[in-house]
């Protein structure tokens, strides 16, 4: 799990967390809006439980692709926790951590790098270099380095996180698989597609077994492996995976979610590579004008 979330002060907040873990973000959103409104009316905006609920709703907004709404909430949480708890409090660092992820997804990469470097440094000093929260912060920084085009830095950090999580959590733990997926994406950016394929196959097989076929993490793994197949010229294999994942993204996330748009565009790219021009054009007609491209893209972390 990339974001930091909290159980919350009541049953609706707790069920929201369970829905979030299950990848059922629309249901989590409804519960979290309700829980936040109720708690805010009782305790006010600066109550620590209110801030926890705001943070959780911000996570859900981000998972649903509503990045501006997520940024607005997380910025409020960070400012309030700094004022109430101090700059080095674990919950303040959690807010910095989440806001850094949102900045990275928004493409505000310098802001993301600044926050994420601070979180890594403070968590190393307070918790130690092998603490799981430190490793999570390192993973997020590696993702931002990849988006900045600093692929060697991303690979170096990604390898450290994967090996340490494997040693601490086991090879089959979801945290380890997340680190493997991140490293596979970095290998893809470095043009090391065979390495990316090998890691991607392991991640997909284990996530299918642990999470099921319709969990968003599994669908992202399918999507990213298909892109790797595309880069390797294995267009039939890419098509097989993309025709599996694209309808599920549309059903679960809706047509306007960034993952859905990417999956439609990537399948169109594969159809063109296979000479299926009519099928490609049908899909391209579904895309926003600025999303039409001639190369396949990975799902954003």
N, C-alpha and C positions, 0 to 999 in steps of 0.2 A: 504494500500500500504506500503510494508516494506521499500522500498528504497525512498530516497529523489531525486526528479527530478525537472527540471526547464522548463519553457515554451520555452525559447530560443529566439534568436534575429530575426528570420524570419519565413516565413510561413511553410517551410519544417520542421523546428525544431518543430513548434507548432503541425503540423500534426503527427510528430513522437511521440509526447507526447500523443496525442489522441489514436494512434494505441497501444501504450504501455499500456495505461489505459484499452483498450479493450482486452488486452491479445494477440494482433496480432503482435508478437515480430519480426517475419521475415520482415514484412513490415516496422515496426519501425526501424529496423536495417538499411535497405537500405536508408531510408530518413535521418537517423542520420549520417551515413557515409558521405553522400553527403553534409549535412549541415556543418559538422565539417571541411571537406576538403575546402569548399568554404570560411568559416569564418577564418580558419587558414591562408589561402593564403592572405586574406585581412588584418588581424589584428595581426597575429603572435601567437606564442604558449602561451604567458603569458597574453594575453588579457582575462579579466574576463568572457566575453561571450564565448570565445574559451574553457575556463576551464569548464563552464557550459555544453557546448555541449559534451566535453570529458566525463564528469560525466554521462550524459544521455546515451551515447553510452556504457559506462561501465555497466550501469544498464541493458541495453538490452542484452549485452553479457552474463551477469550473468543469466538473465531470460532464455536464450537459452542454458544454461549449458556450455558456453565457459568461464570457470572460470579463466583460466590463462590470457586470453586477458582482462577480466574484472579487474583482479588484477593489471595488468601492467598500464592500464589507470588510475585507481583510485589512485594508488600510486603517479603517476605524479601529479594528481589534488591536492592531499593532500599536497605534498611537495611545490607546487607552491603557493597554498593559504596560507600556513603557512608563506612563505617568503613575500608575497604581503600584506596579510590582518592581519596576526597575529594569534597566537594559539587559542585565545578565540572568534574569529569572528564566527558568525552563519554559514557562508558558509564553514569555515574550519571544524567546528564541523559536518556539513553535510557530508563532505568528509570522516572524521574519521568514522562516522556512517556507510556509505556505505562500506568502506573498511573493517570494522569489520564484516559486514554481509558476505562479500566475503571470508574473512579468515575463518569464521565459516563453510561456505559451503565447503571450501577446506580441512577442518579438521585441520587447523592450530589454534587450540582452545585456546592456551595460548595467541597468538597474538590477537585473537578476543576478549578474555576476557579483556586484557589490554586496548585496544582501547575503548571497550564498557563501561567499568567502568569509564574511563575518560570522555566519552561523557555524561553518566548519571550524574556524579558529577557536571560537568560544566553547563549542562542544568538546573539541579536543582537550582544551585546558581544564574544563570542568568535569567531563565524563571520562576522558581518556580516548586514545586513538582507535580502540577496538570496540567501543560501545556501539550498540546497534543504531542509536540516534545519530552518532557521529558518522557512521557508514551511510546512513540515509542522506545526510547532508552532503557527503562526498559524491554520492550517486547523482543528486540533483545538480551539483556543480559540474559533473562530467557531462550531463545532458546539455547544459548551457554552453560549455566549451565546444561541444559538437556543433551546436547551432551557430556559434561564432566562427566556425571553420577551424578551430584549434584542435584538430583531430588527434594529434599525438598526445596532447594533455588529456583529452577525453579518454583515449585508450589507456593511458597510464593509470588514471584514477579508476576507470572501470574495471581494470584487471585486479586492482587492490581490493575493491569492494566485493567483486565476485568471489575471490579466493577467501577473503575473511568471512564472508557470509557462509560460504560452503563449509568452512571449518567450524563456525559457531553454531549454525542453524541446521546444517545437513544439505546434501545436494538436491533434495526434493522439496525443500521449503520454498514457499512462494516468494519470499524475499530474495533467495538465491536465484530463482528463475527470473525475477524482475531484473536483477543485475546482469544475468546472462543475456536477456533480451536487449538491454541497453548496450552491452558490449557488441552484440551482433549488429545493431544499427551503426555503431561506430566503425566496425569492420567494413560494412557496406559503403560508408562514406570514404573510407581509405582504399576502396576498390578491391578489398580482400573478400570477394564474394563467396569463395568456397568455405572460408572460416565462418562467414555470416550464415551460410546455409547449414553448416554442421550445428552451430549453436541454436539456430532457429528451429531446426527439427527436434532437438532435445526439448526446448521450451514448449513447443506446441504439443508434443506427445504427453508431457507431464501435466500441462495445464488442462488438456482435454480430460485426463483421468481425474485430476483433483477438483477442477472447477466446473467441468461440463462443457458442452459444445456451444451454449448460448451465453456464457459469461463474457463480458466485454474484454477482459484480459485475454481470453482464448481467441476471441475474434480479432483482436489486435495482432496476436501472434500469427494467425492465419494470414491476415492482410500483409504483414511485414515479410513473411516467408514467400508469399506470392511475388512481392516486389523483387526479392532476391532472385527467385527463379527467372523473372523477367530480365534482370540484369545479366544472368548467365545464359540467356537465349533459350531457356526452357519454357517456351510460351504455352505449350499444352498444359504443363504442370501449373503454370501461373493461372491460366484460365480456369482450371478445375477448382483451385482454391478461391479465386475471386468470384466465381459464380456461386460459391457457397456463402461467402461472407457478405457480399454487397447487399443482398435482400435482407439479411439479418440486421445489418446496420440501419437500413431504411425502416424496418419494423420497430426496432428497439429505440433508436435515437431520432428518427425523423429525417426528412430529406435535406434539411438545412444544417445539420450538424457537420462540423469539419471532417469527421471520420467518414461520414456517408459520402460527402462530396469527393473526398480523396478516393474512396473505393470505386465510385462511379467513373471518375477520371482514369484511374489505373486500369480498370477493365476495358475501357475504351482504347487505351494505349495498347493493351494486349491484343484486342480484336484487330487493330490496324496491323500489328506485327504479323498476325496470322492471315492477313488479307481479307478479313471480314469487315469490309468498309461500311456496309449498310448497318450492321449491328453497332459499330463504333459511332456512326453518326446519330443513331437513335439515342445512345447514351449521352453523347456530347450535347444534344439538345436539352438535356436535363440540367446541365451545369451552368452556374453563373458565368457571365462572359469572361471575368478575369481569372477563372479557374481552369480554362481550357489550356491544355499543355500537351506536349508530345513525349514526355518522359514520366515514368512511374515514380511515385513518391511514397516514402514510409509514413505511417501514422505518427503524428506528433506525440511525444511522451507526455 
